[in-house]
Each structure stands twice: as structure tokens, then as C-alpha cells.
Amino acid sequence: MSPAEQAIGNLRATLDRIAIGPVSSDQEDLVRRSLAEAWEYLPGSDEESTDAYKLHRAENLQWQPPILSFVLERHGGTVVGSSRAALHNWEVDLNLRQARIVRLGRRQLTSQDERLNVKPLAEEVAKAIIKHRSKRWLNWKEANQVQIDIGELIPTTNAQTTAGRRKRFHDALTTRLAVEGWAPSTNRWLFTKCVTGAASSVRV
């Protein structure tokens, strides 16, 4: 008997010994172990880079012969700051000896930060720049050039949330300052006032 036949046969034998329907909590670990041992021999099991060692997180196991179904939570997005995990709904067909993802979903892991209304903040910062005010989040290089400490204005929280907030704030601020002759440089948080001709003046 080949390793594949033995591993898949053991999985089928394990499942045949349990009741049809939801896998009971005291049998889940046994089913997960048997599934992990057979995993590499099931075509389709490598979808979404699903390795056997990840199956210890399999949940909602259901046995409806010949289908074993389960949900697998994946955390790839959380590495880059997402507050949600991907949910992969799997089916393993023991007759066809294959595995496949049948549905994708999402699960909220942590509370989402409230959406920041950037327009009032952009207006406050723009007025401070236009009037050349001293603020802890403004670093004046010279009369017509100022560096914004974005970390003071929009602190880092969730990576994706922070990036989105700062982009929306930058867009709003740039639009507001443009009418006063201010524009960002290659450093997006360094703003310079364009002075054209002797008649031009800088607000101080």
C-alpha cells in the first residue's frame, strides 16, 4: 500500500467511526491529525498555500459522507495590518480523494477604528500654515517652507487604517493649501509656498 493510500484510508476509517454531522469537540483533534497526515496526497489541498501544519486551526468540522467540510482561518492579512482574517471554507471529498475551497469569507479579529473625518483637521492645519502659527506638529524651515509631523496629527494604529487616514488627510490638505499657493515637495509632508515676482509676499 502506498503512503497516499494508507494516509487517505486512515482518514476515511477515522471518519467512518464518528457520527454523521458536526464533529464533536472530543473528536476534533483526532480528525484534524488524520486530515493533516493525508493532506499532501489530496489534489487541490495546496490552494491558497494551505500547508498541512495549518490544519490545527480547522473549525466547524462537519462529516456528511463522503464530504468532510471545515473552515480555516488565515492570518496573512494581519501581517500587513488588517484587522480581519480570511476564512476559507473547505470540502474534502473522500470518494474523489480531492480537496477544494468552496467559499471565501472574512472575520473581524479586532475592533475597527472609527473613520476619521479629515476635512476639519486639514482645515485647522491649513489655517495654521497660512497664518504662520507655531504648533507642535509644524516645523518651520523658513517663512515659506514647513514640515508637518504627521505622527503627531494622525498617530499610527492599524497599518492599513493609518495609511488610509493619512492619504485622505494629505489630499484634503493639499487641495486646501493650493488656493493659497502652497504645495507639497518630493517629501509629501514638506510644504512650500510658491513665491512669484517681487510683488508676492509670504504670510507671517
N, C-alpha and C positions, 0 to 999 in steps of 0.2 A: 504494500500500500504506500502511495506517495505521501510526502508531508502534507500536500494540499488536501488530499482525500481524507487523511487522518484528522487534520485540524477542522475541516468543514463537517466531517462526520461527528466529531466530538461536540461541535456546536449544535448540530441537529439533535444529537442524543440528549444534550443538556436541556434544550428547549422542549423536547418531547416528554420530559419528566416533570414539567411545570404546567400549571393550569393555563388554559387559553384566556387571553385578556391582558390586563395590566400585570406586569411582572411585580410580584410582591417585594417589599423592601428587604426581606431577609434572603431573597434570591438574586437581587440585582447585581451584587458583586460577582457572583458565580457566572451569571450571563455575560457581564462585561469582560471578565477574564477569558471566557470561551470565545467571545466575539473578537477580542484583541488577538488571540492566537491564530484565528482564521482570517483575519483582516487582509493581510497581504496577498492572500490567494483568491480574493473576491474581485473580479474585474469591476472597475468603477470606484473602488474604495479610495483611490488616490485623488479623487476630485477635491478641489479646493485645498490641496496639500494636506489631506487628512491622514495623519500617521496613526498607527495603532496605539501608541502611547497616550494619545489624546482621548481615547475612548473611556478613560476613567471618569470623565465628566458627562458621559451619556446619561440622559434623564428621560423620564416619561416612556420607559421601555414598554412596548406592547407586543404580545405574541398572538398573531392571528395566522395560523398556518396557511401557506408556507412563508408568511411575511413577518419578519421581526422589524419593528419600527422604533425609532428613538429620536430624541432631539439632542443636538450637540451645540453647546455654547462655545463660540470662538471669540478670542480677545484681541485679534490683530489690530483692530481699530483703536483700542485703548492705548496701544503703544504710542500712537501719534496724537493722543489727547482726546479721543472720542469718549463720551460718557455712555455710549451704548455698545452692546456686544451683538455680534451677528449670531443668529440662530439658524442652524442647518437641520432640516427635518429629513432624516434618512429612512430608507427602506432597504432591507436585505432580503432578497428572495432566495430561500434555501433550495427551491426546485431548480431555478435558473442559475443558482450559485453566482449571483452578482449583487452589487450594492449601487445605490444611486440616491442623490439628493432630490427630493420631490418638491420641496418648498423652502424658501428663504424668508427669514424674518429678522426682527430686531428686539432687543430687550434693553430697557433703561437700567443702567447699573447705579448711577449716582444722580442726584437731583440736578436738573438743568439750571444753569444760571439764567436769571431774568434777562430779557432782551434790553440792552441799553439804548436809550434814546440819545443819540449822539448830537442831534441838532442844537439843543441848549448848551451842551458842553462846547461844541465848536464855536457857537456864538460868543460864549464867555471868553474863550481863548483868543478868538479873533479880536475882540474889543481890547483885551489886554495888550495884544501885539500892536494894534493900530495906535493905541494911546501910550505905547512905550512904558507900560507899567512893570513894576518889579514883582515877580511871582516866583515861588519856589520851583515851579515847573517850567520857567523860562530862563534860559541862559543867554544873555545878550552878548553877542560877539562884538558888535558895533551898533551904531544907531540904526542901520538899515539891514541888520542881519541878526537872527535869533534862532537858537536851538531849543527845541521842545523836548522835555524829559517825559516821554510817553509813558514810562513806567510809573510816574507819579500820577498821571491823569487816568490811565487805564491799567491798573495792576494786572499782573499775569495770574490767570486762574487756569481753567481748562484751555489747552493749547489752541484747539480749533475755535473756541469761543473768543479767546483773546485776539487771535488773528483777525477774525471777522469784525469784532468791535473796532479794532484799530484801523482796519481798512475803511470801514464806513465813516469813522471819525475823520480820517485823513481826507477822504473825498469831500466831506461836508466842509471841513476847514479850508481846503484848497479852493473850493468854489466861492466860499465867503470872502477869503482874502484876495482873490483875483481881482475883484472890483476895486480894491484899494491899491493894486499894483504889487502885491506880494505873491511870490511863487516859490515852490519847493525847489531845492537844488538836487544834485545827484544823491545827496543824503536826504531821504524823504522827510525827515523831521527838522531839517535846517531850512528856514525860510528867509528869503532875501527880497528887499523892496527894490524894484526896478526904478532907477533914477535916470530920467532922460532930459538932458538940457539943463541949462543954468537955472531955468525958472522952476524946475522941480524942487520940491522940498521934502524933508523927512519929518514925519510926525514925532514930536518929542514931548 
